[in-house]
Amino acid sequence: MTDLATLESAVLAQISAAADLPALDAVRVATIGKKGSVSELMSKLGSLPADERKAFGQTVNALKTRVSSLLDARKAELETAALSQRLATERADITLPVRVGPEAAGRIHPVSQVLDEVIEIFASLGFAVAEGPDIESDDNNFTKLNVPADHPARQEHDTFYFQPKADGARPLLRTHTSPVQIRTMLAQKPPIRIIAPGRVYRCDSDQTHTPMFHQIEGLVIDESTHMGHLKWTLEAFAKAFFEVDEVKMRFRASHFPFTEPSMEVDIGAEAIGKPGQWLEILGCGMVHPNVLRNCGLEPERYQGFAFGVGLDRLAMLKYGIPDLRQFFAADVRWLSHYGFPVLDVPTLGGGISS
């Protein structure tokens, strides 16, 4: 028992003398570790008389418990002292800019951002989003849309064709998203109110044209739709998209095989800070009666309007992007300049764009 008291005094002195956490951990290992001085006392039980083993074991266990408690108390003291020292010496410069992580450094492509903006606007007007395949039939892409067989758009210099199938049908890469309108009218009865965004393909490439680009079209079919509804819808869209209270618009007579009458729409460039100019933004018109008949609808009962606009062109106009080809160049530097933060989600309540 005298040896146990001496050992306890020595251990207490070592715990008190430990100046930091590593030194205290070394004391713990040397005393109550697997081969520590206190733990090894239990190995002496076998050499003691039977009537002394119980008392000795209880005494050693009590010693081990006291040492453990003292180690925990000293550890708490040292941790508190270390924290106080850090608080006294460490300083944070709150004037430094925030270091953004990889998630915040990522950017949303302008076309994706504009697509979300347009969908948000038309969704608020009651339009649903419809989609279709990029590879279409000649029938859906041209014939049902009242495009004549000798129309230049059907030629290989304007359209990407695949090899003919066994039945003679020749698939193609859609030249517009209008086939989605055909699929919708074939699949459901009016009233119809949809927008159809997606990739489209044409044999064209320069500063403002690429072989693949993005388009969004709208279609409304019911029994009472007229051109006044078309003009109001496009005006509401233009004001919301360019985020202005008023917008000048003019409708110029044009020709599209699938609408009659057909119009090109220009807006006053005041919407993008360039007064005195006109900007062509889209084409539109009342759905041609032949298109309605081709889809099983009665022109005498149903009528509607359609419009189509290039998402890439909208992005160029609104955000001042000069060259369409850069949209597809996969240049991270360009994307970091023109891209949008991942949390910049367009909403009518919070603002279409930041």
Buried (B, 14 or more C-beta within 10 A) or exposed (E): EEEBEEBBEEBBEBBEEBEEBEEBBEBBEBBBBEEBBBBEBEEEEEEEEEEEBEEBBEEBEEBBEBBBEBBEEBBEEBEEEEEEEEEEEEEEEEEEEEEEEEEEEBBBBBBBBBBBBBBBBBEBBEBEEBEBBBEBBBEBBBBBBBBEEEEEBBEEEEBBEEEEEEEEEEBBBBBBBBBBBBBBBEEEEBBBBBBBBBBBBBBEEEEBBBEBBBBBBBBBBBEEBEBEBBBEBBBBBBBBBBEBEEBBBEBEEBEBBBBBBBBBBBBBBBBBEEEEEBBEBBBBBBBBBBBBEBBEBEEEEBBBBBBBBBBBBBBBBBBEBEEBEBBBEEEEEBBEEBBBBEEBBBEEEEEBBE
